[in-house]
Each structure stands twice: as C-alpha cells, then as structure tokens.
Amino acid sequence: MRMSLWSCYCVAITAFGLAALGCPARYGWFGGLSPRYSPHESSAALSDDVRAPARQSGASTSEIGAVRVVELAFNLLRADLPVESVRHTQKIWNHVDQLRVGPDTSARLARNGLRIGTAVPGAWPAISTILSACGARIYRDQLLSQRGLSVALELGRIDDSESIFSFSADNRLVGKTFAAGTKLMNLDYAVRPELDAYVDLGVSLEVLHEKDTMTWERRDGAIRQVPAVDRHVFEDVSALVAINQGEFLVIGPGGDAENEYLLGHRFFTSAQGGVLYETVFFITPVPYQSDGSFLSGG
C-alpha cells in the first residue's frame, strides 16, 4: 500500500482522535461548462446523487476517542485560463491566503512554480469575474471520498518521454525523465467535526506508471495479484492546509511556472487546440454524516 508524506501524517494524527486513511481513489475529469454551484457552497452543492451512496453503503458514524468519524465530499471546480500577454491566473492570488500553508512551504512551492492557499466565500465573486473576463474553460465535479481513502485526481498523461524538474527542501534542483505515466494530484485528509467541521488537507503531486506486468500484494488481509506500478511522489513539494468550514482550497501555477521544465508548468499547463492554458483548481471539502446531514458549528 502506498503511503505518501501526508498519508503518514494522517495515520499519525489518528492516534489523537482524527479520522484518516491513505489509499487513493482515482478520478478523471469530465463534465462541461457553467457549474451549477460555486466552489464554496456546501449543503446546497451536495446533491441527492452524492448523498445516496453514503446511505446505501451502510456507512455509519463511529467514535475514535472523542471524535466522530464522518464522510467527506469534495466540490471541485477546474478552470483552464488561456495564456495571453497577461497571465490571468496570477490575478486570482490577490484573493487567496497563501500563508495558510506556512511561509517556508509557500516559498518552496513558489520556487517550483506552484501556489496553494485558501479563500473565503466572500472572495468568490471577484475570482468568478476574473474567470469570466478571460474566457476560462470551466469544468466541475462532485466527488464522494471512499470511506476515508485519499483522492487522486488525474491531471494529464505522459505518452512520450518527459523531463520534470523540481527544487527539493534543501533548495537543490533535481530532475527525472518519465517515459510514460499519469500525472496525479493526491488529496489526503482528516476531519475534525468538534472544531466546526475543520478539515486538514494534504496535497501532493505524483507520476504513476501502471505496468503491463502483475505482482503479488497483501490487500484487505489477503494476498492478491495486482498490476505492478512505478510511483514517483514529489515529497518535498507538498503542503498541509487547514481549512475552516465554508472555505475552499485554491491550487494552481505560480510565477515561475513559465519555466516549462518546472513542476508547476508540467502539471498545471496544457495545450488545447493550439492554445496554451493554465489550470487552477478550487476544492471545497464538505464533511457530512452517513445520514446525509451536514456538520455545522456547535
């Protein structure tokens, strides 16, 4: 079983009463324009289609120490902004708290052409105006976590050999060439319902290559044959973000993403119809109980 940096974090804090597990459930992107909700909305955004699986699965709210274990849904909005003479993505960060990840992490992300932060609901109208003004392509999705398993979002594929460079924690520039694989953004999480549905989100980037061969692995207490995989997690370019109820996470390219070999460019830019686009994600965690009710303060 893969354990990323933030999966390990989640397991460690479980001892203090937080609910967290760490095997990824992978999701791709689909679905079109004009999202039916803003990324910061909670109860109105979690549809009956999303609530139903939790009820049907027989999932129950339980206790770990003094903390209830709850389900977690994600409202996701992906915005692809065309790169023109002005990089419109950079305007978004005027409305985002990037220091929530800590100054050292924020600086390390910036060196790698990345930005991660949080925004409050009141910031969305200004962000939405930026997206509309530049003709951004908007995609939305609504995901239900699978009994605490971490979520892996597919950002793109490597079909031809591609080199990716990143700055490590000690500021060394390191590079690796990948012959093939899938670019993933992993979300590990822990929910604290006693703190007004406060959520810890761990964000990491990974290249996963599924081979044509099989290997034996212990899963769910049994030895099973599974596809062999190569994983490369960019451990030093990770972030842990504390998100209060109603806030949403913002992830996208930073100033140095113009360097086409850096991590930020490789993961958050794409050519579409001959036009270069930069991608920004808006992710809202929505804690709820297995009966479909939402957690609220109090």
BELCORDA-V481781 format. One record per helix or strand of 3 or more residues. SS is the DSSP state (hx for helix, st for strand). FROM is the first residue (numbers start at 1). TO is the last residue. Records with the same first field share a line. If there is no record, write none. Layout:
# BELCORDA-V481781
SS: FROM-TO  FROM-TO
This chain:
# BELCORDA-V481781
hx: 5-14  48-56  89-95  98-101  103-111  121-133  193-195  255-258  263-268
st: 25-27  62-64  67-69  71-82  114-119  137-144  151-158  162-167  173-178  181-192  198-219  222-233  239-243  248-253  269-272  275-288
